[in-house]
């Protein structure tokens, strides 16, 4: 889930690896990335690219299970570009 400043907008999608990854535009890639980091969103390699210093906060949230472990991850970024740089393509939907 991704939300704008103070929840002014919200985007969300479910992904089930590997069974129903097709619900996400980059489903199989995302499942492979999450497998590589054992479901640890802080270890995602991201996609380094230039971003502006624009202040338009977005918050990304991931909840669910990975294997037998409960996942609850939430992080706020200064703007959507920085979110994409850190987590791409997980929150590209």
N, C-alpha and C positions, 0 to 999 in steps of 0.2 A: 504494500500500500504506500502511496505517496500523497502527501497533503501539502497544501500551500500555507502561507502565513496565517496563523490562528484558525486553521481548518477552513479557509475560504473556498477551497476546492479539494477534491479527493479523486484519486484513481486507484483502482485495486484490481488484482487478478489472482487467481489461484493457479498453482503449478504443482503437479504430482509427478515426482521423478521415480522411476522412468515411465510409469504407466500412462499418464495423461499429460505429457509435456507439451502436446500440441495446442493447448489452450493459451500458451504464451508465444508471442511472435518469434522468440529466439529459444524456445523451449528446450530443445536437445542440447544446445550450446550451454544454456544456463544450468541444466542438470549436470553436464560434464564439469563445468566450473565449480559447482557446489560439491560435487564428488571429490574434486582435486583438493578442496580445502576442508573436507569433512563437515560441510554445513556451517563453517565459521565465516560469517559475512565480513568480519574485520580482516580476513586474510584474502579476500577476493583481489585478483590482480588489477582489475579495473581496465581503463583504456585512457592512457595519458594523452591529453590534448590541451591546447590553450583555452583558458576560461577568463572571462572578465572579472573584475572585482565587484560586480553588481551585487547589491544587498537585496535579495528577494528570497528569503529563507524557504526551504522545503524540508519536510521531514519524511524519511523513509522508515517503514516498519515492516518487519518480517516475523511472522509467528507460525508455529507448526511443529512438526517433528522431523528429525533427521535420524534415520535408524531408530533406535530406542530412546533418543535424547530429545527433550523438549527444546525448541528454539524460540527465543524471544529477543529480538534485536530491534533497536530503534536508534536513529541518529539524525541530527539536523545538520544541514549543509547551508552555506551562505546563499547558494543559488542552484538551479537545476543542472547547470553545466558541471559544477563540482561534484554533485551526486553522481552524475553519469561517469565522470572521470574516475571516481573511486569504486564504483560498483558495476559498471557496464559489462554486459548488457542486461543484468538482472532486473533493473527497474526501467527498462526501455519498453514501455507498453502504453 
